[in-house]
Amino acid sequence: MRPNDESIYRPWSSEDQDAGDDEEEDDREDARSLLRKKRFNMELLCAITDPDHTRNEIIEEVKRCLKNGASCEARCQEDLVTACHVAATYGEDDILTVLLDAGASPSTRDRYGRQPHHMAAAKGHLSTIVLLVSKDMSLINSQVIPQEADIEDKHLDSNIHNHQEISSELPWITEGSTALHVASRCGFVDVVDFLLENKAIIGIKDSQHQTALDVAGLDADRSVPGTIVCAAVPADDIPRLGSVRSSGSRESRPSIRFLGKKKKKEKTQFMELCSSFFKTGIQLSMPELSDKKVTLLHTAVKKQDITAIQELINQGFKINTQDDKGLTPVHLAVELHLTESLKILLESDASAVNYRDGKGRTPLHVAVEYEWMKGVQLLLELKTDLKIVSKNGETVLHVAARKGNPQLLKILLDRFTTKVINRRDDEGYTPLLRAVEKGNLSCVELLLKNVDDPNFKKHVKTSKDTSPSSTLLHVAVKSNASEVLEKLISVLNPTNSYLNFRNDEGYSALHLAAQKGSIKCAEILLSTPGIAIDLFSDKEEQNALHFAAASGNLEIIKMLLKECSHHEMNLLHTTDHKGREPLILAVNGGYRECVIYLLSKGANLAARDGGLTALDLIFYKLHHPVQILDNLMNSFMVKESATDSLKEDSTDLEVILDFTILLADVRNNSRQFGVIDAINNCAYGQLQQEMFLHPLVSSFLVLKWRQLKYFFKILLFIHLIHILSVTGMATMTYAYHNPIVAWICRAIVLITLIPIIFWELLNASRFERFYVLDGETWVKWAVIFTTGLMAILPGLSWARYLTSIAVLLAWIELLFLYAKTFTLGLIVQMFFEVAKNVVEVMTTFIVLILGFTFAFLVLFNEHYPFTDLWTSLCKVLIMMVELDYNGAFTEEDNQASVFNVVGRIMYISFVILVVLVMINLIQSMSVSDVAKLEAQGRSKRLAKKASFLSLLESFCYNEKLLNWLPEFAQEKIENKRSVPKKIYVKPNQPTSEDNPLSEKLRSIIRDTVFNRNVHKEAENQDSKVDHLISDVEKMYDMIREIKESLIQLQNQSDKM
């Protein structure tokens, strides 16, 4: 029924305010009461575990806490264990009695399903269990079962103490366990007897499907310190319900019957525990072989309880039952090296010697696996079947070889037939192969003496494969067993096909040695006649040098290259299936020392990995690439040995320039510019500049220029004729109006344009990176386009303008040609560098120029020369060098007006910002560092020259083009196109035909050679100092050790 509106919307009164205050006060009081209760719950739990007070003091403290409001089922928030759990764990019956009398439940569970009597059983507190069970008989067979419980806050403790101090003291119990499980596992015989006599069910299984009998004694040796795994006691000595306790009387409880008194017979503790179960008359159901769980017999073997082992066998326990690890009692005895236990088991069943565990192993397999010599001898005395193999196909001989124990192997070999010795396991390994894999030379020697069939001893061959997968040599190299490898080669005397056999991965033994860095193995293989150094792998198509470079194995690289030199091989330029040379693999791996060594031996800097050269990758992958390459280049300039002792200024001084590093890719009379092209195409300006300025590269370019300069002269002559013809055609057409001469010039232009276009197409066909980015390229094609259009279509309406542009571009192109010469090239290149800097600054400040352009256009509207935007822009640019103040402001403008004031202010601003500031900035930035500008100019000039010479060389080495020339011309080109790999330079003698380099370049070469020697001497001195310091430190350590030894001897003598 809906209440009336007045009751709903009546105004707030003071009575409502009082009622609200009362409710808030009640809530605060309840919260304070809860906090107080939690504090007393905490004090109650802590009091039980307090080791600093007597039992009576603890009991009084518990009573005080209960009296002040603590819950009799106070719980720790961590694991929700109650005070009863803690008291039962410590065996505090008096405290437990107080809690139970206060209303605590004896069957309460914690977070993991444990009950107080489980805790008491784990600690062996029989009287505590009696006390709890007397309250609730169902606890006898109650299991540990986790349950979700909604615990009220009044039963929890506070958070102001460490919960771990309580939970860490409580035993962990397997889920599903009963008190009988716990007591049986821990070996508390009296507790087990009590539970069994009170109808505890033996057949209940825990979460691991084990009964109390299965787990008997498993953790007896790990019981809680201070707890004794006691022997069985007479039934009269066990506390009964209704008996009188020392601490006071208890009210009568229902009696719990025992089955009878125990026999007072001397037995081991474990046997007493077993007897407790047997005397119940339980029908033992023996586990099936597939069950694989721990039995009493396994536990007896672990405990070395001979009496229990014999008794359990008599009870019918099978010795071929496997535990959870797949071990039978016999295998377990062998694994633990228990001689007496093993003898008892074998005496009971002689066939047990051939029982197999979960892995298919016999006891002899296990004995050999654990290298138990006594057990091996004992098992060999019986009828052991030596032909039995494990699940992975191993005989005991495989195991002995795998363990690398020659003593065991020697004992076993006397008992084996050749057929068994040569048997293969599931991986295709014979015992000999296993011994080689282990790397034990003694075992290998023993097996080699006992193996006669070479088909079994040389290859790994599984039963599934028809072809061998590897050889003994592969196995030895994989294990880095150099002594074994040497022995195998000497004994087997392998053929070439066996030495170079490739395994199932496509690798030979030498490939593996190079890949794994097995230096000694590689040395042995390389010294063996018939080894194929240049053999390629199946998949990657790599040879041993590829593998060594990819793994960064410098010593093996040195050995391989040394061996190659003996056999006149060159592996440096061999490529794998991806076209990569060994140098590329070393650079990709970041192996600095390997890269330097390979380059010093002639590796190719122009080698490619996809779109990148080795030079590019060095810059990417290695630290200080410029320094690496500079030092490397320096190493190819050395003093001739006969003049090695001469001083720097001696006229007889002779330096050898070795161009091997620049000609590394020259093979079969091919081009010599591969490395130079790689430098020119390098995207890193600093590296490119340093490389071109290096005297070795500069010398090579000078020598190449001497060889090909005649071709340059021909090309220069063609361009000069073309430029003069273009100029003549333009002037005769538009200036002097002579059509006949103009027509002749037009014809010459078209004729000379043909070789120029052909030459430029040849240049473009090389697809070099810098070709498109170079401004000279665009000028050339602009000249070709404009001059061709001008010559073919002279009647165009705008031909005059096109002609003027063509003439200008043609003469600029001539300037670019001058840049390629050694005499004028530097000056021209510096001019272009300055022009480039000026354009960059102008481009940066274009906003300032445009700003003044628009300002003057608006201010001087209808006044010349600021009549429109284009003329205004031109005037502003001209004013940067010629202000023309009088032209802008006449005498008529001297009258005071807004125009005159604003105009002059703007003009002054232009003078300051543009003429003074920007022009000076352009000058300073363009030529601020003349030395740097000169270095850049030299580098750019050499780069241009290198590009031009590369193009000339590509023409000289193009067989198709050469075939069109006469034979004498072909011979002339072939004689002139190449540079020798080595030249001798005399730095202190004048320039001549035999000493062609310039004086400046020779002086740079001389300084580089001598400075390097100085650096080497300094490095040698530093190295000597480092070695000396190291020796002193070693001596100091030895003295300190001797002193400590003397002090110890002194102390011992004092004690005696």
Steps between C-alpha positions, in 0.01 A plus 500: 500500500640840401549733798348842488697785352531685829701224657727489197567868461483621857781746594825388677471536877737498795368154596630364168838659568522332842401163353770528232763588758402198711537268200846638415607462861380138501698430182815650651453296815459179296818578308694562821364178646608303189850646512526412868383144432753460215777622728414243764476232229854589399621492859336161545680349198831658592473382860479134392822529294686708761819311600595740780228407750411190698200286416301626798571862401386427145180336622421803717567730205265294279228518763552876535463551125184290489359691794568833329309400189741295290334233284565140602537437123735790442660471155817630338409691184786342299386133491186525715650262759323510834637504850410129519725428197790677669445334836473157334819561305691574820327218694363741760216285633420732790463801272299291255270393785439863596413586141270200455326573830449857379307370202770448233422235239747208484421450128559855375704532178751755381537638148659174375251267666724393787344420838663517844535121530692493167752741653532285809549187287777672300682581823431166672295642792295192592333649805390802295343270242319305774365826640371621164357165386316461829309815406415377150549135396454592130842662507660152483445478124461870424706608195680823421254664262526872415167673539379851431399655829348838579673592826352777708729791584463437873701177465795660313812649656642845429766594248753640747708181524687275258260227388789298359629437852195282560440344157865405451494279810210290377567176306395465137265208441408343166144561392271201565711365787343366819667504839608140427672615180686772690608284793598214270706725273682653797554160668319562829418138594301574817275744312449246222409231752250727667332596175488142370348369824235769470387387154715722280452391139826402333362503145422872482713662228643848495522729196801301378296176514704362787370327810641530850682172444662630179649802671614318816831639622565722198570812707608334822856620461379855443278518806495812712815555711443381851239245393596134534360246264418267784459127492169336576398511866263274688136585474487570871749782459290683242284779645137391513186703526402520860855465632644753740749752364781651696365850451167424658190287468286482190138411473426148379495437130387202288765226493695423179601132459843383379544180314738361758839537654807510283751223512807595691733401225812690403439649164615804307288808517386463140415131554294590802312748287434235235394252769241744623329470162553128454354402837168653397464209264487725196490320169793643308406579143828503313529788252503422134818566302325788326411674831854635554475617858720475804450177701610400847777298342638809329492686832670212678778504240545874542528453876744209455279295733609145421250346745214697349605408146503130584167522684331692219620246245356228720174694514481474121627836384630473143849627433423586140248771597601846374470820702398841367845539344479167326750328733454153645641431849796331332574804284454723803752298700749530214439873464561553875803264498346272764692174480321306777154604385589399144622158614177431693287599201702291254501197733122510511471504120799422279318625192490851653845557354332550160198698617444822303399834643280765343780595259560141397827475696623197688665537842834470322410801285435701816818379669706605200311831475596583860847345453453270801785258447407264785144469377618436143720216615220355715251508212749354251543198729135411437326405178477853365378523143748738339299527179208681665461856376317790660213686338743725316688199366802517732691199623700528821804545278343815353448629852859427607635670186272798552620536861863488385612253769781282358508267805133414463539465127790261536302273737201495267692444176625163629139380512369635169491352154590699188135511398402673822801731486397618154133549586349841426262689726194688377714799397724276289794512742721202578686488833809621315311806376376568854855479632616742231214735590611490865854580391669239722812378318543188717147381426544563128824300495334208680210490258719538192684184606174307532323626186589319181227593254578843343140540382392522862779711638520788253150642458193606694213314335151462645281204422251734331754647257665317217793740474748606772427829673854581621840350573719443801689812399182710520424366847855568622497857367158571651639394839820699438693181576824578317698208649227257402485650150874460458480139617213420265683641199816305584314171555235519230728643230191658339452541129436840341129429469480410869701807602274729298174317571210742556254414776122519478523879553739527205813578704839333487713451812710803400183709465399408856845577637494844336145565615558400863843657530675169574851626427687179581254287301527733202879485518495118502258482207692754293821304552335182373571423133189498285296754694294722267537858620278640228215253554158666515217404733178367350246760614682829546767421237763632739856382547703480820611863470137613488425309821810631678422858398134471602607370843784749548769232538813697412754223561317262269475773235878540520555124469265471203657789309847367572400159369340664194827674419677162505247357256475817289131540582303816559200458728469872575276566201288184506129568549222307670147442374415864578806633320680595824876481538666407835573868566127581492426231761778627728375859473139398566616321813687810619832314524744791473826303512378249242395781265839671529687175439288403199547843344874487564510175306312641202129475579276710279362826643259510207347161584123530523227381731185592315512872429783575745873463451745380763608864537143605588464213746828586671363847567176347632635212706843593637616767744739767365479389136706795371784414735485132400522574129761771543731269696434225251592722206814608683606137537517472120768772487829363632866579466691274268696249710837612364431860612329414825779644712522829309389827650207709387704749293720245325502526121524122470179448698255282308135429589291217359139589419296180492164551331373151590222636722377717210535225241354218711216431258725494191479149356548370146621832358192686626447865598710658775247752626264280700622620842532862382140487376393363839672798668336741258157347558540499878226703665722621786677825411761481775610150402503592131708813562759319716533216253552724195752718682704198611833498311452140386170580328629832369809331356290237332281767337806694384646191338168410345468853364845469338379186328165634379564874456522459124138391489413807708677724251296350217178557694606853594576575135151381397338718767706804399394462137141456612507810725668716237251380240206583727647844567573561130151391398343733755713805415476452124125461521409785735801734513679497164218353286721270291275204406770299317738490794205443732395199288853355509512544879157336531628194310808476725275525808290206385807294412675561835173444687499131399817393695400725791156334528659155462750579775233626738277197437796279581545695822132474592491124431729437797216592743728664753340663801666838460422532129142623547589713803787678327421848362748445217277223364206739464719765336627245245153381405375860488782583254416195288129587496535876433777475239327215320168684496672820386680319216200299381228770534661841440174661390325485837357828623687473827820360344699815595432442870571129478826572317618744765436240770673231296814710451525576872451135603753382241774720644407395856538141387851582383570618852391159631743335259782718634411374849617152397856614429773498767614855421176697498272250671556618859428867422186417306378263769558761774302748289206260490529435875480876571209535258324216675545667840374834363189338356433320828520828696287683243243225512491524877441878498266509199220609733695814586554584130135436417393712794692803375382432145134522596563794734673709230237398245227642723693805616630610155189413307505661151858611563776343290646239541244357745218494250421126529605191696763370256683832459478558874666162574776569246562848644523361857755239392704765316484729802690234696814612313390842364272703727420790256366729771469800270299299252249409769473841674528815287532859619128538456448245772691699760185667624365372830232245438389159619637343181844650553517392864372145453696454175830602653442287812432199279804576284724525807358169627587342166854632518550364852327162470586404144808691391690500828375189683403251231779577254763473774343175616519365144865592478590354839313173444628456148870546568528486879735201508725504194679181599171316541372649176816386322467146646141483385600633161778243464268218605225609261751546220636148554148363518415666169822377349436148634154499348635622168788253499261219591290590198809510279614167638160338439542602136854364489394162642186466289591221259198561277602861441867415458419250228383790284843662517806410293745250650774758560249714690392200706861419589566861591197509731586167662852624577380829645190403699648332806714605797759259650414349839819636655717802427818633659505867597808702594361785712821703514586493131357732231202413284584291196357233275605235752392716795173648368327623814502870590737632763211580739353149471843341549556702816161387635595137429835543677340663806231231517755218494725650764216613726363147491837364605508746788151389606606136478804560715285682754250213500784251548632702792154516654462126453834437673396722791167312528680166507742631763214622719325163460817314604542721806138437603550124464814518715308700760225238510756222540671683787164556669408130468840396643450741789153361575635144489777592744247661736286182492803282576592734785149474649502120473838474672376729780196278557715188514 
